[in-house]
Amino acid sequence: MGDRRRDRRWPAVVVSALALAGCTSGSGGAGSVGADVADSSPLRIEALSTRPEYVTGGDVLVAVRAGDEDLGGVAVEVDGRDVTAAFAFDGDQLVGLVAGLPEGDSTIRATRGRDRAELVVTSHSTTGPLFSGPLLEPFVCTTVQNGLGPPTDAACSAPAQVTQEEVGGVATTVERGVLGRSAYTIAVPREGWNRRLVYRFGGGCGSTYSQGRSLVEATDPSLLSRGYAVVTSSLNTFQNLCNSVVSAEVALMVKEHFIERYGLPRFTIGEGGSGGAIQQLQIAQNYPGILDALAPTVPFPDAASIAPGVTDCGLLDRYYRTAEGARLSETQRAAINGHRTTGTCELWVNTFLQLLDPTRGCSAELDPSKIYDRDRNPGGVRCTFQDSNVNIYGRDPVTGFARRPLDNTGVQYGLEALRDGAITVDEFIDLNEYIGGYDIDGRIVPQRMAATEEDMRVAYATGQVLHGQGLWGVPIILTDVYTDDQGDIHDRQRLFAIRERLRGPDGALDPNLVLWTVPGMGALAQTLIGAVSQGADAVGVLDEWLTKAAGDTSGRSWSEKLAANRPTGAVDSCVLPDGERLSGPGVNDEDNACTRAYPVKGDPRRAAGAPLVNDIGKCRLVPIDPGSYGVTLSEGQRRRLEVIFPDGVCDWSHPGVGQVPIDGTWLRFG
């Protein structure tokens, strides 16, 4: 398990592609603290380019220190092989790239007289896996589509290609290759690199069983022209594989390669929207140290806790096609759905509902004969969200299918609409009587879904539901591009659900969380372009924030340094539709032009009574209370409700079934 505070104190070292160059010290980076042989020895060894247990490709960047003592006469060896010549002085430390490591454990030892220190590193293949568990199979290689030529092995590897390109007038070194079965792109300004790395994450949420292609570009002139190096990789695009653990693993491998070839960045800043926002938040929470700051745009907290509201849209869509449901007006449907318009549910149904169907999410290039069919091929690959995360969720011991943490037992759909007078009691009862659920193959059935306590426990214990613990030491700028009125799925409520999850134990807001709001641009494509622009703006503010905090020499904690060194741009702000900007505390909460222009709505679960934090996947049940509806129930209506909810209805005031704390960080699977 990693300790984020330890992982953050990595020195900022710069190593050229061919030889060691000068460097400076600072906070941030991507290494881990080494193991010391004896506390009495002043010598210390630290892996800089990655965690020592997750070295890949047989090489690792290492630093040797001796506190305030001189480093003269230090020798370094690995398993008896002298590698001292690979090290050079860098201020008060020796830094070198230790190469030629075999797969498995190796011991790097520094000695000087009777002083010594050791670091055990474990080298793995660049094809992975490291901690994500057994590789998904079958798997479609797309090296040709990524311009890398045919794959050289079953792991979709291909030789790296390095080119010199002009990107928006910036002379740029661009490297493309494959690590961890993921096609990566690295872009570094040839002159004036500011020693900051932006890691871009692509959106969507898919289960394609494919290497895929990135939905975001590393060759971004708006970032490169400001001196930033930029990287991304195809399995950091959630539309290819909606698995945050694989995304973290790939990010660790790509970042290690970047460091060993181009140098250790002082800070690494995450950037991306939608599914790209999910990856940033979950990586920072579950695999701390990979990212130093986050710039999520049009954000969602995670895939697991938004899935109930998304799948509810499919059930409601079917109900609206019945004779009873068809009588409901657009206004009534919007009230039941919880969104500002009915278009939001319609877009969810048309885009991501297929993740429930084992036959629909697969790559178009996947051999059809390998795909699951209930009757003809029951052992085939199942392209669902839970199956592409089977290493995390495990399998149901009874059915053998991947666990699916999805439940709607006791959910009273349209409860708030009933209380507000938008629908009648009979309309409320008809809806809940008919709603049904999904079977394991994603087909709507009359029965509601009932996840087990273990299904839910695994989702929480593995950090698949964002809880926010540990994120106070990570500066975050969340950007909402307001499109609720256009029926977009990136609705405003998510901004505040995330904020609620990042509250401290005493209820205090995260002091290092900033919320920005800007108006939508019309069409969805334009809005997404606007989100990318906002992300680039947030990167600059986060860079300034980290730099100021790193220069703070006080004895405060890192989180306190961040709070004390917030730059002027790191403030809650709201750009109104007419372009006027409101800024400062309370801009998102007080009755003002911002909150009136951009109201916060919900989703079907919130419209069923769930709180804003919206992190309960399976609610605890209580007996029906006829007095809780705000209307008078007839005896017949009460009896109908008791038949619909024989075990009771949701009590949202308590934690959900199986809602446990996370087991820890840097979890390994499989």
Stockholm file with secondary structure:
# STOCKHOLM 1.0

chainA/1-670         MGDRRRDRRWPAVVVSALALAGCTSGSGGAGSVGADVADSSPLRIEALSTRPEYVTGGDVLVAVRAGDEDLGGVAVEVDGRDVTAAFAFDGDQLVGLVAGLPEGDSTIRATRGRDRAELVVTSHSTTGPLFSGPLLEPFVCTTVQNGLGPPTDAACSAPAQVTQEEVGGVATTVERGVLGRSAYTIAVPREGWNRRLVYRFGGGCGSTYSQGRSLVEATDPSLLSRGYAVVTSSLNTFQNLCNSVVSAEVALMVKEHFIERYGLPRFTIGEGGSGGAIQQLQIAQNYPGILDALAPTVPFPDAASIAPGVTDCGLLDRYYRTAEGARLSETQRAAINGHRTTGTCELWVNTFLQLLDPTRGCSAELDPSKIYDRDRNPGGVRCTFQDSNVNIYGRDPVTGFARRPLDNTGVQYGLEALRDGAITVDEFIDLNEYIGGYDIDGRIVPQRMAATEEDMRVAYATGQVLHGQGLWGVPIILTDVYTDDQGDIHDRQRLFAIRERLRGPDGALDPNLVLWTVPGMGALAQTLIGAVSQGADAVGVLDEWLTKAAGDTSGRSWSEKLAANRPTGAVDSCVLPDGERLSGPGVNDEDNACTRAYPVKGDPRRAAGAPLVNDIGKCRLVPIDPGSYGVTLSEGQRRRLEVIFPDGVCDWSHPGVGQVPIDGTWLRFG
#=GR chainA/1-670 SS CCCHHHHHCCCCCCBCSSSBCCCCCCSCCSCEECCCSCTTSCCEEEECSSCGGGEETTCEEEEEECTTSCCTTCEEEETTEECGGGEEEETTEEEEEECCCCSEEEEEEEEETTEEEEEEEEEECTTCCSSSCSCCSSCBCCTTTTTSCSCSSTTCCCCCEEEEEEETTEEEEEEEEEETTEEEEEEEESSCCCSEEEEECBCCCCBCCBCCCCSSCSCCHHHHTTTCEEEEEGGGBTTTBCCHHHHHHHHHHHHHHHHHHHCCCSEEEEEEEEHHHHHHHHHHHHSTTSCSEEEEEEECSCHHHHHHHHHHHHHHHHHTTSHHHHTSCHHHHHHHHCSSSTHHHHHHHHHTGGGGCTTTSSCTTSCGGGBCBTTTBTTSBCCSTTGGGHHHHCBCTTTCSBCCCCCCTTCCTTHHHHHTTSSCHHHHHHHHHHCCEECTTSCEESSCCCCCHHHHHHHHHTTCSCCCTTGGGSCEEEEEEECGGGTCSSCTHHHHHHHHHTCCTTSCCCTTEEEEEEECCSSHHHHHHHHHHHHHHHHHHHHHHHHHHHTCCSSCCHHHHHHHTCCTTCSCEEECTTSCEEESTTTTTSSSHHHHHSCCCCCTTGGGTCCTTCCCSSCEEECCCGGGSSSCCCHHHHHHHHHHCTTCEEETTSCCTTCCCCCCSSCCCC
#=GC SS_cons         CCCHHHHHCCCCCCBCSSSBCCCCCCSCCSCEECCCSCTTSCCEEEECSSCGGGEETTCEEEEEECTTSCCTTCEEEETTEECGGGEEEETTEEEEEECCCCSEEEEEEEEETTEEEEEEEEEECTTCCSSSCSCCSSCBCCTTTTTSCSCSSTTCCCCCEEEEEEETTEEEEEEEEEETTEEEEEEEESSCCCSEEEEECBCCCCBCCBCCCCSSCSCCHHHHTTTCEEEEEGGGBTTTBCCHHHHHHHHHHHHHHHHHHHCCCSEEEEEEEEHHHHHHHHHHHHSTTSCSEEEEEEECSCHHHHHHHHHHHHHHHHHTTSHHHHTSCHHHHHHHHCSSSTHHHHHHHHHTGGGGCTTTSSCTTSCGGGBCBTTTBTTSBCCSTTGGGHHHHCBCTTTCSBCCCCCCTTCCTTHHHHHTTSSCHHHHHHHHHHCCEECTTSCEESSCCCCCHHHHHHHHHTTCSCCCTTGGGSCEEEEEEECGGGTCSSCTHHHHHHHHHTCCTTSCCCTTEEEEEEECCSSHHHHHHHHHHHHHHHHHHHHHHHHHHHTCCSSCCHHHHHHHTCCTTCSCEEECTTSCEEESTTTTTSSSHHHHHSCCCCCTTGGGTCCTTCCCSSCEEECCCGGGSSSCCCHHHHHHHHHHCTTCEEETTSCCTTCCCCCCSSCCCC
//
